[in-house]
Amino acid sequence: MKRIWIINHYAEPPSRGKYLRHFYFAKKLISRGYDVKIFTASTIHNTEVNNTDGISPYIQKNIEGVDFIFVRTSDYFGNGKARVKNILDYYFGVQKAVKDFGEVDVVYSSGPHPLSWLAAKKIAKRKNSKLIIETRDLWPETFVAMGTMKKYNPIAIFLYALEKNIYKAADRLIFTFPGGSEYIEKIGLDSSKVAYVNNGIDLNEFNEKKKNIYEIEEYNNFRGFKAVFTGAIGRANNIESIVKAAEILKSRDNPNIKIFIFGYGTEEEKLKKYVKDNDLDNIKFMGRVDKKYIPDILSKSDLNILTLGHMPELFKYGLSPNKLFEYFASGKPTISNVECGYDLLEKYGSGITVESEDPEKFADGILKFYNMSVDEYDKYCKNALKAAADFDFEILTDRLIEIIEN
């Protein structure tokens, strides 16, 4: 039986229902005979939850058959000094916590920040085990692409050097986006140890959760064409582009189309004010919703919406947003304004991608699905379900086991 430790600062238990990639992997691996433990921070990202007694260096809990070790970390809000302290708490704390858990065969560390990787590298060396490094976000490439950090900023230079050092040390590299090999070659490293395992969906769980009915009449009783976005209302998700598309649709007098935004975030109040000031009655902010209702909400949509800011240098390596796989599983088409390499909507014929900085094209894309024939629309729906089947966690676990065993 192989012993696997998952080192991920932001792995969450299912009760939080957000960052569950490694919970699903752990559960599937355990069912196939592996011994798996998840070492995560005691804090839950973007919440006030802290799974610690404030005294013990860690708290161990078995949740649905999976051993979670919650490493004591300090509370934080936002991205200031408190979050930096939280990251350092985890970096030092996880290295101490693992000393109580014997030996391990594979240390599997997932980002996003590279100090989590560095801790895993040190643990793997100390335990003489194999090291798998997983990249979900490119640090600092993402910050450089967003313009929040210059490429030759000393911190960026340090992070690039650390990233390269970790990649060299790893026995295998996993990327959740398709262009991982391309990125590795760009930074001058050998791509032969790169594997691609995207995010995904537990289809059985998703379909079971459709029984959780979202009881809001405004959504359920709207009999027109429903376009739906789910996720954070922050700058990164570029919700402003959806609002602009709604404004264009209203100017074209399409009363049977309504856009529903499910989520909350820093841009919410500003955008709600814009909607109110411009009398846009064809878009509605529904607020935060319990994740258990997402399968029902999406199953009642006609079109799902994926938006992000315009970052071609970053997105040329492909995408891996969790919501995309929920969209696939809903069996409904998706419209995206995220121009990217390795476009999964194009690959599967499950949706369309329009120009990212053109709200007119976005509105045209929504109208395309609104006016589409039943036969063509049904083809998009069937293709979405085919995509979901390819990204079911049972299939993804098969790929992960190949990496572990080889």
C-alpha positions in Angstrom: 0.0 0.0 0.0 1.5 3.3 -1.0 1.4 6.1 1.5 0.7 9.5 0.0 0.8 12.9 1.7 -1.0 15.8 0.0 0.5 19.1 1.0 -1.9 21.9 0.1 -2.4 25.0 2.0 -5.9 25.5 0.7 -7.3 22.0 0.6 -10.8 22.1 2.2 -13.2 19.6 3.8 -16.4 19.0 1.9 -18.5 20.9 4.5 -17.0 24.1 2.9 -17.7 22.8 -0.6 -15.3 24.9 -2.6 -11.6 23.8 -3.1 -12.4 20.0 -3.1 -10.0 18.7 -5.7 -7.7 16.9 -3.3 -10.6 15.7 -1.1 -12.0 13.9 -4.1 -8.6 12.5 -5.1 -8.0 11.3 -1.5 -11.3 9.7 -1.3 -10.9 7.9 -4.7 -7.3 6.8 -3.9 -8.3 5.4 -0.5 -11.1 3.4 -2.1 -8.4 1.9 -4.4 -6.2 0.9 -1.5 -3.9 3.9 -0.9 -3.1 5.4 2.5 -3.7 9.2 2.0 -3.4 12.1 4.4 -4.2 15.8 3.6 -2.1 18.4 5.3 -3.8 21.7 5.0 -4.1 25.0 6.9 -6.5 25.4 9.8 -7.9 28.5 8.3 -10.5 28.3 5.4 -9.7 30.8 2.7 -12.0 33.8 2.6 -13.9 32.8 5.7 -13.8 33.3 9.5 -13.4 29.6 10.0 -10.3 28.3 11.8 -10.1 24.6 12.6 -7.8 24.9 15.6 -7.9 25.0 19.4 -5.3 27.8 19.4 -2.9 25.6 21.3 -2.1 22.4 19.4 0.3 22.7 16.5 -2.3 20.7 14.4 -5.7 19.1 14.7 -6.4 15.7 13.0 -9.9 14.9 11.9 -11.3 12.0 9.8 -13.9 13.5 7.4 -15.9 11.0 5.3 -13.0 8.6 5.5 -10.3 11.1 4.7 -7.6 12.1 7.3 -7.2 15.9 7.4 -4.4 17.4 9.4 -5.2 21.0 10.0 -2.0 22.8 10.6 -2.4 25.8 13.0 -2.3 29.1 11.1 -3.3 32.6 12.0 -6.5 34.3 10.8 -6.3 36.7 7.9 -8.6 38.8 5.7 -7.6 40.1 2.3 -4.1 40.0 0.9 -2.1 42.1 3.3 0.5 41.3 6.0 -1.9 39.0 7.8 -2.1 36.7 4.8 1.7 36.6 4.5 1.9 35.6 8.1 -0.7 32.9 7.5 1.4 31.5 4.5 4.6 31.5 6.7 2.6 29.8 9.5 1.7 27.0 7.1 5.2 26.7 5.6 6.9 26.2 9.0 4.0 24.4 10.7 3.5 21.7 8.1 7.1 20.7 8.3 6.8 20.2 12.0 3.5 18.4 11.9 4.6 15.7 9.5 7.2 14.5 12.0 4.4 12.7 14.0 3.2 10.7 11.0 5.9 8.2 10.2 7.1 7.5 6.7 5.7 8.3 3.3 6.2 7.1 -0.2 4.9 10.0 -2.2 4.7 13.7 -1.3 2.2 15.4 -3.6 2.2 19.1 -3.2 -0.3 21.5 -4.9 0.1 25.3 -5.1 -0.9 27.9 -5.6 1.9 29.6 -3.7 5.5 28.2 -4.0 6.2 28.1 -0.3 3.9 25.1 -0.1 6.0 23.4 -2.7 9.2 24.3 -0.9 7.9 22.8 2.3 7.0 19.6 0.4 10.4 19.5 -1.2 12.1 19.6 2.2 9.7 17.0 3.6 10.3 14.6 0.6 14.0 15.0 1.0 13.9 14.3 4.7 11.6 11.2 4.2 13.5 10.0 1.1 10.2 9.9 -0.8 9.1 10.8 -4.3 8.0 14.4 -5.0 5.0 15.3 -7.2 4.5 19.1 -7.7 1.2 20.3 -9.0 0.7 23.8 -10.6 -2.8 25.2 -10.5 -1.8 28.9 -10.9 1.4 30.3 -12.2 3.2 32.3 -9.5 4.4 35.0 -10.2 3.4 34.8 -13.9 -0.2 35.5 -13.0 0.6 38.7 -11.1 2.9 39.8 -13.9 0.1 39.2 -16.5 -2.4 41.1 -14.3 0.0 44.0 -14.0 0.1 43.9 -10.2 3.9 43.0 -10.3 6.6 43.9 -12.8 8.6 41.0 -14.3 11.9 42.3 -12.9 10.6 43.2 -9.5 13.0 41.6 -6.9 10.1 39.6 -5.4 9.1 38.3 -8.9 12.7 37.4 -9.7 12.9 35.5 -6.4 9.6 33.7 -7.1 10.6 32.8 -10.7 13.9 31.3 -9.4 12.1 29.4 -6.6 9.6 28.0 -9.1 12.4 26.8 -11.4 14.3 25.2 -8.5 11.2 23.3 -7.4 10.4 22.1 -10.9 13.9 20.7 -11.3 13.7 18.9 -7.9 10.3 17.2 -8.6 10.1 13.7 -9.8 6.9 14.5 -11.7 5.0 17.7 -12.6 1.3 18.0 -12.8 -0.4 21.0 -14.5 -4.2 21.6 -14.3 -4.1 23.4 -17.6 -3.3 21.8 -20.9 -0.3 23.9 -21.8 2.0 22.9 -19.0 4.6 21.4 -21.2 4.7 24.5 -23.3 5.3 26.7 -20.2 8.0 24.4 -18.9 9.8 24.5 -22.3 9.4 28.3 -22.3 11.4 28.6 -19.0 14.1 26.3 -20.4 13.3 23.0 -18.6 12.8 19.5 -19.8 9.0 18.8 -20.3 9.3 15.0 -20.3 8.2 14.7 -16.6 5.1 16.9 -17.2 1.6 15.5 -16.9 -1.8 17.1 -17.5 -4.6 16.5 -15.0 -7.2 19.3 -15.1 -9.8 20.1 -12.5 -13.0 18.1 -12.7 -16.3 17.1 -11.4 -17.7 14.2 -9.3 -20.6 13.4 -11.6 -22.4 11.1 -9.2 -22.3 13.8 -6.5 -23.3 16.6 -8.9 -26.4 14.6 -10.1 -27.3 13.7 -6.6 -27.2 17.3 -5.5 -29.8 18.3 -8.1 -32.3 17.1 -5.5 -31.4 20.2 -3.5 -34.0 22.5 -5.0 -33.2 26.3 -5.1 -36.5 27.7 -3.9 -36.4 31.3 -5.3 -39.4 32.2 -7.4 -37.7 35.0 -9.3 -35.3 32.5 -10.8 -37.5 29.4 -11.0 -40.6 31.2 -12.4 -38.8 33.2 -15.1 -40.0 31.6 -18.3 -37.7 33.3 -20.8 -34.1 32.5 -21.7 -31.8 32.3 -18.6 -28.1 33.0 -18.9 -26.3 32.2 -15.6 -22.9 33.1 -14.1 -21.7 31.5 -10.8 -18.7 32.6 -8.9 -16.9 35.5 -7.2 -17.8 39.0 -8.2 -14.3 40.4 -8.3 -12.0 42.1 -10.7 -10.5 38.8 -11.9 -13.8 37.4 -13.1 -14.6 40.6 -15.1 -18.3 40.7 -14.3 -18.4 44.2 -15.8 -18.3 42.6 -19.2 -21.5 40.7 -18.4 -23.2 43.9 -17.3 -22.2 45.7 -20.5 -23.6 42.8 -22.6 -26.9 43.0 -20.7 -27.0 46.8 -21.4 -26.5 46.0 -25.1 -29.2 43.3 -25.1 -31.6 45.7 -23.5 -30.9 48.4 -26.1 -31.9 45.7 -28.7 -35.2 45.1 -26.9 -34.9 41.4 -25.9 -37.2 41.0 -23.0 -37.1 37.2 -23.0 -33.4 37.1 -22.1 -32.3 37.6 -18.5 -28.9 37.2 -16.9 -28.6 35.8 -13.4 -25.4 36.4 -11.4 -24.9 34.0 -8.4 -22.1 35.0 -6.1 -20.6 37.9 -4.1 -17.5 39.9 -4.0 -15.7 43.2 -3.9 -17.2 44.5 -7.2 -20.8 43.6 -6.4 -22.1 46.9 -4.9 -20.5 49.0 -7.7 -22.0 46.8 -10.4 -25.4 46.7 -8.7 -25.4 50.5 -8.6 -24.6 50.6 -12.3 -27.5 48.2 -13.1 -29.9 50.3 -11.0 -28.8 53.7 -12.4 -29.2 52.4 -15.9 -32.5 50.6 -15.3 -31.1 47.3 -16.5 -34.0 44.9 -15.5 -32.5 42.1 -17.7 -29.7 41.3 -15.2 -30.1 40.3 -11.6 -27.6 39.8 -8.8 -28.8 36.9 -6.8 -26.2 37.1 -4.0 -24.3 34.3 -2.3 -25.8 30.9 -2.6 -25.0 27.6 -0.9 -22.9 25.5 -3.2 -25.3 22.6 -2.7 -27.8 24.4 -4.9 -25.5 25.0 -7.8 -26.4 21.8 -9.7 -30.1 22.6 -9.5 -29.5 26.2 -10.6 -27.4 25.2 -13.6 -29.7 22.5 -14.6 -32.4 25.2 -15.0 -30.3 27.6 -17.0 -30.3 27.8 -20.8 -26.8 29.2 -21.1 -23.8 29.3 -18.7 -21.4 32.2 -18.7 -17.6 32.1 -18.2 -15.7 35.4 -17.9 -12.2 36.5 -16.9 -10.0 39.5 -17.4 -8.1 39.8 -20.7 -4.7 38.1 -20.1 -3.6 36.4 -23.4 0.0 35.8 -22.3 -1.3 33.8 -19.3 -4.3 32.1 -20.9 -2.4 30.8 -23.9 -1.5 27.8 -21.7 -5.2 26.9 -21.2 -7.8 27.2 -18.5 -8.9 25.1 -15.4 -11.7 27.0 -13.6 -13.7 24.7 -11.4 -17.0 26.3 -12.5 -16.3 25.2 -16.1 -16.7 21.5 -15.1 -19.9 22.2 -13.3 -21.1 23.9 -16.4 -20.2 20.8 -18.4 -22.0 18.6 -15.9 -25.2 20.7 -16.2 -25.6 19.6 -19.8 -26.0 23.2 -20.9 -23.9 25.2 -23.4 -21.4 27.8 -22.2 -20.4 31.2 -23.6 -17.0 32.5 -22.7 -15.1 35.7 -23.4 -11.8 34.1 -22.3 -9.7 33.8 -25.4 -7.2 31.0 -24.6 -5.1 28.3 -26.0 -6.3 24.7 -25.8 -9.9 25.9 -25.7 -12.0 23.1 -24.2 -15.3 24.7 -25.4 -14.0 24.5 -28.9 -12.5 21.1 -28.5 -15.7 19.5 -27.3 -18.2 21.7 -29.2 -19.9 22.5 -25.9 -20.0 26.3 -26.3 -18.4 29.3 -28.0 -15.7 31.8 -27.1 -16.1 35.4 -28.2 -13.6 38.3 -28.2 -12.7 39.2 -24.7 -12.9 42.9 -24.8 -15.9 43.4 -27.1 -19.3 43.4 -25.2 -21.1 43.6 -28.6 -19.7 40.2 -29.5 -20.7 38.9 -26.1 -24.3 40.1 -26.6 -24.2 38.6 -30.1 -23.1 35.3 -28.7 -25.9 35.2 -26.2 -28.4 36.0 -29.0 -26.9 33.2 -31.1 -27.9 30.6 -28.5 -31.3 32.3 -27.9 -32.1 32.1 -31.6 -30.6 28.7 -32.2 -32.6 25.8 -33.6 -33.6 23.0 -31.1 -31.4 20.5 -32.9 -28.3 22.6 -32.9 -28.8 23.6 -29.2 -29.3 20.0 -28.2 -26.0 19.1 -29.9 -24.2 21.6 -27.7 -25.9 20.1 -24.6 -24.9 16.6 -25.5 -21.3 17.7 -26.1 -21.2 19.4 -22.7 -22.1 16.0 -21.0 -19.4 14.3 -23.1 -16.9 16.8 -21.7 -18.1 16.3 -18.2 -17.6 12.5 -18.5 -14.0 13.0 -19.6 -13.4 15.1 -16.5 -15.2 12.9 -13.9 -12.9 12.4 -10.9 -13.0 8.7 -11.5 -11.2 9.3 -14.8 -8.9 11.9 -13.3 -7.9 9.5 -10.5 -6.9 6.9 -13.1 -4.5 9.5 -14.5 -3.2 10.4 -11.1 -2.5 6.8 -10.3 -0.5 6.3 -13.5 1.7 9.2 -12.4 2.0 7.9 -8.8 2.8 4.3 -10.0 5.3 5.4 -12.6 
